[in-house]
Amino acid sequence: MSFQDKLEQYSKIVNERLNNHLMPGKHFGPPERLSDAMRHAVIGSGKRIRPFIIMESAKIFGVNPHRSADVASAVECLHSYSLVHDDLPAMDDDDMRRGKPSCHKAFDEATAILAGDALQSLAFEILARPGSDADPAIRSQLVLEMATAAGWAGMAGGQMMDIELTNHPKKIKLALIQRIHAMKTGAVLEFSAVAGPIIAKAAEDHIHRFREYGKLVGLAFQAADDLLDVTGDSEHLGKRTGKDEISGKPSIVARAGLEKTQKYVNDLEQAAIDLIVPYGTAADDLIEATRFICRREK
């Protein structure tokens, strides 16, 4: 099976789980408009690369992908919430996401805010349920890891720094841009990488190795995204391009230029792959995922 086929297979599994998690209860369910907005944001779109990393990293340690699918769907809820809020006029003000109208355009701003809030809550609800893992200690560890990745020292904090430093991209040191990227993008990818060995109850040295892998992939993902914002096509990407330069966002490209940024991504790709090569053929699909992240065209 090719990497793309496996990516689609895992995406189908995650979509099925998300559909189940977003099914209203028999006697009481969420307001229909809120439910529709949540589904618009999370169902049937996106590459599902974060869920893929969870499911593949768990599989390296012998965990069936169906067993890690709830944790994978939780991270997709978290990721989708962040996109809904990022697209709002108060943040990045984007009208398109994943080739369709952003949530606030398809519905309205208030509904989009609430849909994002509800998706974030749902992510933690899924993790806390026994279905995500039979061991309550594992569930607790996963909740802590995700909360750390999503909060003030992770995604939310990185986004705040990104906003504060907008309009000063060429004055920002590369190390600070890397810190922003590690927080706003890398932290959730780091969670995705460590979730697999945590589910598998792998030894701490394995968890540490996958944490380092996730950090490198997170930096590469955002740097590759910065490159696509300059070199990509809006229609092909399904979102607006050129926005970093227009808005004065602190990007790697603005600081280092296209050639150095490409080399930076290439170096991160190789360093990340080197960390998982010792797992042999079991890591082949995760290696392909790493290359996909670093070399993607959309």
C-alpha positions in Angstrom: 0.0 0.0 0.0 1.4 3.4 -0.9 1.7 6.3 1.5 -1.1 8.2 -0.1 -3.4 5.1 0.1 -2.6 4.7 3.8 -3.1 8.4 4.5 -6.6 8.1 2.9 -7.3 4.8 4.8 -6.4 6.4 8.1 -8.4 9.6 7.2 -11.4 7.4 6.6 -11.1 5.7 10.0 -10.7 9.1 11.7 -13.7 10.6 9.8 -15.8 7.6 11.0 -14.8 8.2 14.6 -15.5 11.9 14.3 -18.9 11.2 12.8 -19.6 9.0 15.8 -18.4 11.6 18.3 -20.5 14.3 16.7 -23.7 12.3 16.7 -26.4 14.0 18.9 -27.6 12.1 21.9 -31.0 10.4 21.8 -32.7 12.7 24.3 -30.6 15.8 24.1 -28.1 17.1 21.6 -26.3 20.4 20.8 -28.1 23.2 18.9 -28.2 22.2 15.3 -26.4 25.3 14.0 -23.5 24.7 16.4 -23.3 21.0 15.4 -23.4 21.9 11.7 -20.6 24.5 12.2 -18.5 21.9 14.1 -19.0 19.4 11.3 -18.2 21.9 8.7 -14.9 22.6 10.4 -13.7 19.0 11.1 -15.5 16.4 8.9 -14.3 15.2 5.5 -11.5 17.7 4.9 -7.8 18.2 5.7 -4.8 15.9 5.2 -5.2 14.3 8.7 -1.4 14.3 9.1 -1.5 14.7 12.9 -3.8 11.7 13.3 -1.6 9.8 10.9 1.5 10.5 13.0 -0.4 9.3 16.1 -1.6 6.1 14.5 1.7 5.3 12.8 3.8 6.0 15.9 1.6 3.8 17.9 1.7 1.0 15.2 5.5 1.0 15.4 5.1 -0.3 19.0 2.4 -2.9 17.9 -0.8 -0.9 18.5 -3.5 -1.5 15.9 -4.5 1.8 14.2 -8.1 1.3 15.2 -7.1 1.3 18.9 -5.4 4.7 18.6 -8.1 6.2 16.3 -10.0 8.0 19.2 -6.8 9.8 20.3 -6.2 10.6 16.6 -9.7 12.1 16.3 -9.2 14.1 19.4 -6.1 15.8 18.0 -8.0 16.6 14.8 -10.8 18.3 16.9 -8.1 20.3 18.6 -6.4 21.2 15.3 -9.7 22.2 13.6 -10.7 24.4 16.6 -7.4 26.3 16.1 -8.0 26.8 12.4 -11.6 28.1 13.0 -10.3 30.7 15.5 -7.2 31.5 13.3 -9.4 32.4 10.4 -11.5 34.9 12.3 -11.2 38.6 11.4 -9.6 39.3 14.8 -6.8 36.9 14.0 -5.7 36.0 10.4 -8.9 37.0 8.7 -9.1 34.2 6.1 -12.2 33.6 4.0 -11.1 30.1 2.8 -10.0 27.0 4.6 -9.3 23.6 3.1 -10.9 24.7 -0.2 -14.2 25.9 1.2 -15.5 28.9 3.1 -14.0 29.4 6.6 -16.4 28.6 9.4 -17.2 32.3 10.1 -18.0 32.8 6.4 -20.2 29.7 6.1 -22.0 30.6 9.3 -21.1 33.8 11.3 -18.4 34.9 13.7 -20.2 34.2 16.9 -21.1 30.6 15.7 -17.5 30.1 14.6 -16.2 31.1 18.0 -18.5 28.7 19.7 -17.8 25.9 17.3 -14.1 26.3 18.0 -14.7 26.3 21.7 -16.9 23.2 21.5 -14.3 21.4 19.3 -11.6 22.1 21.8 -13.8 20.8 24.6 -14.7 17.7 22.6 -11.0 16.9 22.0 -10.5 16.6 25.8 -13.8 14.8 26.3 -12.7 12.2 23.8 -9.4 11.7 25.5 -11.0 11.4 28.9 -13.4 8.7 27.8 -12.5 5.1 28.5 -12.8 4.5 24.7 -9.5 6.3 24.1 -7.6 3.9 26.4 -8.7 1.4 29.0 -6.0 2.5 31.4 -7.0 5.7 33.3 -3.3 6.6 33.9 -2.7 6.6 30.1 -5.8 8.8 29.6 -4.6 11.2 32.2 -1.1 11.4 30.7 -2.6 12.1 27.2 -4.9 14.8 28.6 -1.9 16.5 30.3 0.2 16.3 27.2 -2.5 17.7 24.9 -3.4 20.5 27.4 0.3 21.5 27.6 0.6 21.5 23.8 -2.6 23.6 23.3 -2.2 26.2 26.1 -0.2 29.2 27.0 3.2 27.5 26.7 2.2 25.9 23.4 -0.2 26.7 20.6 -2.1 29.6 22.2 1.1 31.2 23.5 2.8 30.9 20.1 -0.2 32.5 18.4 0.0 35.4 20.9 3.7 35.9 20.2 3.0 35.7 16.4 0.4 38.5 16.8 2.6 40.7 19.0 5.5 40.5 16.6 3.5 41.1 13.4 4.8 43.9 11.2 8.4 43.4 12.4 9.4 40.3 10.5 12.9 41.4 9.5 13.9 42.7 12.9 13.1 39.4 14.7 16.0 37.0 15.3 15.8 33.5 13.8 15.8 31.9 17.2 12.7 33.8 18.2 10.8 32.8 15.0 11.8 29.2 15.7 10.4 29.5 19.2 7.1 30.9 17.9 6.9 28.0 15.4 7.8 25.4 18.0 4.9 26.7 20.1 2.1 27.6 17.7 2.6 24.7 15.3 5.2 22.3 16.7 3.6 21.7 20.1 0.6 19.8 18.7 2.7 17.9 16.3 5.0 17.0 19.2 1.9 15.7 21.1 1.0 13.7 18.0 4.4 12.0 18.0 4.5 11.1 21.7 0.9 10.0 21.9 1.7 6.7 20.0 4.4 5.5 22.4 2.4 6.6 25.4 -0.6 4.6 24.2 1.7 1.6 23.7 3.2 2.1 27.2 6.7 2.3 25.6 9.7 2.9 27.7 10.7 6.5 28.5 13.6 6.5 26.1 11.3 5.8 23.2 8.9 8.6 24.4 11.9 11.0 24.5 13.0 10.0 21.0 9.6 10.6 19.6 9.3 13.9 21.4 12.4 15.1 19.7 11.1 13.8 16.4 7.9 15.7 16.9 9.8 18.9 17.7 11.8 18.7 14.5 8.7 17.8 12.4 6.8 20.7 13.9 9.5 23.2 13.0 9.7 21.7 9.5 6.0 21.8 9.0 5.7 25.5 9.7 8.8 26.4 7.7 7.4 24.5 4.7 4.1 26.3 5.3 6.0 29.6 5.1 7.6 28.5 1.8 4.2 27.6 0.4 2.8 31.0 1.4 5.3 32.5 -1.0 5.6 29.9 -3.8 2.2 28.2 -3.6 -1.1 28.7 -5.5 -4.2 29.7 -3.6 -6.5 27.5 -5.7 -4.2 24.5 -5.3 -3.7 25.1 -1.6 -7.3 25.8 -0.8 -6.4 28.9 1.2 -5.1 32.4 0.6 -1.3 32.8 -0.2 1.0 35.7 0.2 -0.7 36.7 3.5 2.5 36.6 5.5 4.2 39.4 3.5 1.0 41.4 3.4 0.3 41.2 7.1 3.9 41.4 8.2 3.9 38.0 9.9 7.2 36.8 11.4 8.1 34.0 8.9 11.3 32.1 8.3 11.2 33.2 4.6 11.1 36.9 5.5 14.1 36.5 7.8 16.3 34.1 5.9 15.0 34.0 2.3 13.8 31.2 0.1 17.0 29.3 -0.5 18.1 29.2 3.2 14.6 28.3 4.3 14.5 25.4 1.9 17.9 24.2 3.2 16.6 24.6 6.8 13.6 22.4 6.0 15.8 19.8 4.3 18.1 19.6 7.3 15.1 19.3 9.7 13.7 16.5 7.5 16.9 14.5 7.6 17.3 15.0 11.4 13.8 13.8 12.1 14.2 10.8 9.9 17.5 9.9 11.5 15.6 9.6 14.9 13.2 7.0 13.7 15.4 5.0 11.3 16.5 2.7 14.1 12.9 1.2 14.2 13.5 -0.4 10.9 10.8 -1.2 8.3 8.1 -0.5 11.0 9.0 3.2 10.6 8.8 3.3 6.8 5.3 4.9 6.7 6.3 7.5 9.3 9.4 8.3 7.3 7.2 8.8 4.2 4.9 11.1 6.3 8.0 13.1 7.3 9.0 13.6 3.7 5.4 14.5 2.8 5.3 17.2 5.5 8.6 18.7 4.3 8.0 18.4 0.6 4.3 19.0 0.3 2.9 21.2 -2.4 -0.4 22.0 -0.6 
